Amino acid sequence: MSVLILTREEVEQLLPIDECMSVMRDALMALARGQVHQPLRTVIRPPDAAGVMVLMPSYRLGERAGYGLKAFCVFPGNPRGGKDAHQGAVMLFSAETGELLTLMNASAITAIRTAAVSGVASQLLSRDDSVELAIVGTGVQARTHLAAMAAVRPIRRVRVASRNFDHARAFADEMGFHVLAPIDPVGSVEEAVTGADIIVTATTAAEPILRIEWIKPGAHINAVGSSIPAAREIDAAAMAAASLFVDRRESALNESGDVLLAMREGAIGPDHIKAEIGEVLVGAKPGRTSDDEITLFKSLGLAVEDLASAEYVYRKAQQAGVGTWVEF
């Protein structure tokens, strides 16, 4: 049996953001149609360990049938040593035999598919005339989200904020070559998001950084950074005021601190979730219903997104002759 190994650089080469958005639309529609089996992610937290391990399995029926598993560790101290906090791999297995087909870099898959899903959500939920973008955070997700937002809306200006202004300035200098719109580093989240048509929060914050009084009517928010029950980026008032869309209800009600903590404070209930993005894509639920409506997409990241990305990259790598085959 031969297994195809794909590095981070090879995955990035094979999965441009616009192509990934098409793959994510298809995956989210399959989820909405009941063609995906996907348990909640498993988090392994050994006492006194330096990090955690996360397992995200899934199975998809149909033409693109297969099993997928993303296994990765999160070590918060890694960046101090110049390494990514996320370390892991995405595996694709045959639906017919169960054989391992490919092993590829998880960081690349995660960075691209997360931004691509936000791109799909923004195309569905943001106003067509959205031109002002605010990004809070300057890490990997901020970079891929800039590309995704520029791909779906005619962005004319970008404001970026970080806890460290030097990071915001470095982001603007680096990413200014990748988009046509000017990127302005600013000194606060409030300054970044005031007047913005689209807001991306991609931080490691544990407490709210985005407040309702800063958000203009008609804005769309992609809340990306928080993916555990104990942390949130959006304050309860903003959660209550916004029309809330999610990638998956079950995940949001079990894993999202933005949702769970607002519920604990009595600001919202489980029925505040208006729809899953896949339900909007297949026409089962409406998206934005008015120009003044604030829409919020709470992104957690789904195993089926990793599976669909891996399947697409695997096929494309075979066609292009990219990657390294090893006997297994």
N, C-alpha and C positions, 0 to 999 in steps of 0.2 A: 504493500500500500504506500502511495506517495502523498505527501502533504505539502501544500503550497504555503510558504512563509513570506509574509509581506511586512516590510518595515514601515515606520512612521512616514518617511519621505515618499515611499511607494503608494501608501494609502492616500496621502494628500494629492499626489499626482493623478490618481485614478478617480478621485471623488470630488470634483469641483462643486462649489456650493449650489449652482443652478441645477446641475444634474441630481444632486442629493435632494433638493426640494421636490423634484418629480418622484423620486424613490420614496420619500416620506409621505407624500400625498397618497400614494398607492398603499403604503403600509398602514396608515391611519384609517383609510377606507376599509381595508381588510379587517382591522380591529373592530370597526363600527358594524361590520356585516357578520361578526361572529366567526371569522375564519382564523382566529388567533387564540392559542392557549398560552396564558401567561400568568404565572403566580406572582405574588408580590416579591420584591427583591429580598434576599436574605443577607443580613448584616451580622458578621461574626466579630464580637467585641471581647477579646480575652482580657481579663483583669490585668492592669498594669502594663499592657502592651503599648508599644509606641504608635501603633496604627490599627486600622480595622481592615477586614476583608469583606467585599461585597460580591454576591453572586446573583446574576440576572439571566435566568433561562427563559426560553420561549419556543413555541412550535407554531408553524404556519401551514395551513392547508392550501390546496390549489396548485396552480401552475408553478409557483415559486416555493413549493413545500420544502420544509427542512427544519432541523433543530438548530438553535443557536444558544450560545452561552457566553456572556461577558463575565469574566472573573478579574477583579482588580482589587488592589489595596490602596487605601488612603493613608498617607503618612504626612501629617501637617508640618513636620519639621524638615521635610526634604528640601524645600526651597532655600533654606539657610545653607545647604551644602551644594546648591546649584542644580538640584534634581527636581523633577516634576513631583508634585504631591500625589498624583494619581499614577499608579504603575499596574499594568495588566495587559490582557489579551482578549480578543474576541475570537471565538471558535465557531465554525460552521460544520454541521454533521449531515450526512446523507439521510434523506427521509426513507430511502429504500433499504439501506443496509446498516445505517448507524455509523458508518465509517467517518472518521475525522477527515474533512476535506481541506481545511485551511486554518491557519493561525495568523492573526494580524494584530498590529498595534492598536490597543484600546484607546489610548489618548487621542490619536488622530481621528478615529471613528467618532468618539464622544464629542470632540470639539466641533466637528463638521456637522454631524447629524442634529446636534442640539440647536445650532444656529439655523439649520435648514428648516427644522420644525417651527422655530420662531418666525422664520420667513414666510412659511405657509400660513401661520396664524395671522401675521401682520397683513398679508395679502387679502385674507378673508375679513379681518376685523377693523383694520385702520381705515381712515377716510382716504379716498382716492387722491385728495389734494394734500396729503401729508408730505411736508418738505423739511420740517425741523426735527432733527433727531437728537436725543439726549442719551448718553451712555454713562452709567455709573459703574465704575470698575475699569481696570486696565489690564486684566489678565488675558488668558487665552480666549475665553468666551467673549470678551469685549471685542477682540480682533475679528473673530469669525462672525459675530453678530453685526459688526459694521458692514462687512461684505454682504451679508444676507439682507439687511435693511436697504442697502443701496441697490440690490438686485430687484426689489419689489416695489420701491417707491422712488420718485425723482428727488432724492435728498439734496437740498441746497446748502444746508448748514448743519454742522455737528458740534455739540458741546460735550465735553468729557470731564468727569469729576472723579477724584480718587482721594482716599484718606491722606495720601502723600502727593502734594502738588507736583513734585518733580516727576512722579510716575505719570501724571496726566500730561505734563509737558513732553515727556519722552514718547508717550503714546501718540500724541499729535504729530510730533516730528517724524516718527516711524511710519505711521499709517497715512500720512498726508500724500504719499506717493501712490496709494492704492485706490483712492476715491477722488472724484472730481470736486466734491464739496470741501470748503475750508473746514478744518477741525480746530476748535478753540478750547484750550484747557482752561478750566474755571476753578475757583477756590472752594465751592460748596455744592452739595447736591441740589439745594434750592436754586442756585444760580443756573445749574445745568438744566433742570427740568422745567423751570418756569417758561411757559409759552411753547413747550415742545409738543409736537404732534404725535411722535412716537418716543416712548421711553423704554430703555433696556436697563434692568438692574441685574448686574452680574458680579456680585460681591460675595465675600465670606462673612458678611455681617450676621450677628446673632440677634440683634435688636433692630426695630424698624428704622430704615433710612429714608423712606419715601412717605410723605404726608399728604393728606387729601388737599390741604389748602394750597399746595404748590401745583396741583394738576389742573390743567385747563379743561373746560368742557370739550368733549369730542376727542380727547386724547386716547391713544392705545398704549397699553403697558405690556411688556414682556418681562415677567418676573422669573428670573433664571437661577439666581445664586443659591437660594436656600432649598435643600432637598432632604432635610431631616425634621422630625416633629418639634424639636426644641429651638429651632432658629427661624427667623423670618426677616424679610426685607421691607414688607408693606405694612403700614399701620392698619389697625382694625377699622378705622373710619373710612380709609380708602378702599379696603376690601368690601365694606358694606355699600359704598357708593357706586362701585363699579359693577358692570355685568361680567360675571366670572365664567371663564372658559378654561377647561383643563385638557390635558392629554388623555387622562383616564380617571374616572370618578373614584374607583376603588383605591387607586394610588394616592390621589389627593386627600381622601378622607382617612388615610392611614399613615401617610408619610410627610405631608406638607405642613410645616409649622405656620406658614402664612395663613392657611385655612384653619388648622386645628386650634391655634392660639386665638384667632378671631372668634371662633365658635365658643371657646372656653370663656371668653369675655362677654359673650352674648350678643356680639355685633352681627353675626350671621348664623344661619343654620345649614344643615346638609343640602337643603333644597335651593340654597343660594347659587349653586353651580347651575349655570344656564345650559351648558352643553359640553360634550367632548368635541374637540376639533374634528375628529372623524365623522361625527354625526352631522356637523355643519357641511362637511365636504360631500357627503352622500345625500344631502337635502332633507335629512330627518329632523333637523332642528335649525331655527334661524340663527344668523349671526348678528351683526350690528343692525339696529332697527331705527336709529335716528342719528343726525349729525352731531347732536350734543351729548350723546351717550358716551360715557367712559367705559372702554372695554379693557379687560385684563386677562391675559393668558398666563396661567400658572403652569410653568414647565417643570416637570420632574425628571423626564427622560424615561423611556420605556425600552424593555428588552427587545420588543419587536422592531424598534427603530435600529437597534444594533444588528439584529438578524437580517433585516432588509438591506442595510448598508453593506454588511459582509457578503451577502449573496450577490449583490450588484458588483462589488469590487472584485470578487472571486471570478465572476464571468468575464469582466472586463480585463482582468489581469491575464487570464488564459488567452484571450483574443490578442492582447498586445505583447504577450511574451514577457511580462513583468513578474518579478519575484523569484524565489529560490525554491526548487522542489527538493525534498528530502525523503528518503525511505524511512518509514515509521513502523 
